[in-house]
Amino acid sequence: MEQLAIVTGASSGIGKAVAKKFLQLGHKVILVDRNLERLRTVEEELEAWNGRFMCNETDVSDIKSIDVLTDQIKRIKADRYVLVNCAGVFRGGLLHESVTEDYEIQFNINVRGTYLMMKAVLPLMLEAHGGSIVNVASVSGMRGDYNAPLYCASKGAVVSLTRAAALDYMEKGIRINCVSPSATATPMFLSGTSRNVMQAFQDALPDHKIGLPEQVADAVLFLASPQAEHICGHNLPVDGGLTAWNGQPRQDKNVG
Ligand SMILES: NC(=O)c1ccc[n+]([C@@H]2O[C@H](COP(=O)([O-])OP(=O)(O)OC[C@H]3O[C@@H](n4cnc5c(N)ncnc54)[C@H](OP(=O)(O)O)[C@@H]3O)[C@@H](O)[C@H]2O)c1
């Protein structure tokens, strides 16, 4: 069976790690990103692998750009499709100081982009009588984060979109799930984050480790695989135990 994985945000971070792992498994991969320069660098890096991939400059928030991508996807022979929506952006700041552009950018890319990509690829999956979609949400979409209300709202929407859409397509053999990473060592988290804040994240995470993009990619590949055949509409935190914690401090007594 020839599987084609379409991975957005694939020139960087989690998306790049996901694309590499699909290639390692011998699947065909389309690496989608808006950053052509970085895509070219990734292309050179992967050239030595097996030539079973294609890089595509697409803005996932732009319907015309996605239409061009969809035409290209249709030209590639595949029996099964996997879509991984990693493209995303983060804009922090207090709500009363935000500009509407902060809202628009995050909802256009994180939510609309995920929706448009799902809308584009689902017909191919229906035709193929099966497929799998994994959206990359965030622990920020599960609970609140200080100084990031709009990002949190956009990721909460991705979790809800995943759950509701999963119900409608399960009977058609299409599974839709999402992963929710905590802080992960990618340009999105690392660039501009101070040493103090990085340390604070490490202190807050029960395993005291900033996640690696490859660890998130492993969770994505599992959800996309036949090993997760009975898992649908699930949101899998990849967070070093963060969401297991209710935020209360450690108890220091044994009897109360
Ligand atoms: N890193 C974390 O701590 C963390 C935690 C939880 C969730 N996440 C989520 O994980 C996903 C991947 O993030 P990452 O950490 O791997 O970040 P990253 O390294 O910045 O990668 C994101 C990629 O998506 C691309 N992109 C942004 N907008 C796009 C658009 N409209 N069309 C196509 N591509 C676009 C980015 O290009 P540009 O560089 O041009 O923007 C970048 O190449 C995101 O959805 C993010 O919200 C990340």
The ligand as an ORCA input file, in Angstrom:
! r2SCAN-3c Opt
* xyz 0 1
  N       7.297     24.488     20.184
  C       6.417     24.434     21.159
  O       6.759     24.649     22.341
  C       4.989     24.062     20.879
  C       4.169     23.712     21.956
  C       2.845     23.372     21.718
  C       2.349     23.381     20.429
  N       3.151     23.727     19.387
  C       2.570     23.718     18.046
  O       3.306     22.842     17.235
  C       3.182     23.246     15.864
  C       4.561     23.270     15.239
  O       5.305     24.296     15.889
  P       6.893     24.286     16.022
  O       7.184     24.405     17.438
  O       7.463     23.186     15.212
  O       7.175     25.721     15.377
  P       8.135     26.191     14.204
  O       9.471     25.578     14.355
  O       7.997     27.676     14.166
  O       7.452     25.562     12.905
  C       6.223     26.022     12.426
  C       6.309     26.085     10.912
  O       5.013     26.432     10.399
  C       5.231     27.412      9.375
  N       4.038     28.208      9.130
  C       3.534     29.207      9.893
  N       2.470     29.734      9.284
  C       2.293     29.066      8.128
  C       1.360     29.175      7.064
  N       0.400     30.109      7.059
  N       1.447     28.304      6.039
  C       2.427     27.378      6.005
  N       3.351     27.243      6.966
  C       3.281     28.082      8.016
  C       6.345     28.259      9.966
  O       6.888     29.143      9.022
  P       7.403     30.599      9.537
  O       8.696     30.334     10.245
  O       7.501     31.387      8.291
  O       6.347     31.138     10.485
  C       7.283     27.175     10.438
  O       8.077     26.694      9.390
  C       2.488     24.616     15.898
  O       1.140     24.462     15.560
  C       2.632     25.057     17.341
  O       1.600     25.929     17.741
  C       4.464     24.061     19.589
*
